[in-house]
Amino acid sequence: MLVESNGPLGVLWVGIALGAFYIALIWLNTLLGFFLTPLFVIPQTWLMDAIARRKARRNEVRTERDASRV
């Protein structure tokens, strides 16, 4: 049975290639986090502002009702 052997240079080459691959993966995941996070955070702030305005309007109506009862 014949077994292939690439020797120490092949092992080094594969090691360097795998190291570069994983560094690129980490870099890509970091960039995705930086660029995709605002796409979710900004609309979330719009939604939170809308909910706060709705609550403020509701409280304003309640205070007007309470003031008219007195």
VENNORRA-V842002 format. One record per pair of residues at least 24 apart in sequence whose C-alpha atoms are under 8 Angstrom apart, sorted by the first residue. I is the first residue (numbers start at 1). J is the second residue. Records with the same first field share a line. If there is no record, write none. Layout:
I->J  J
//
This chain:
none
//
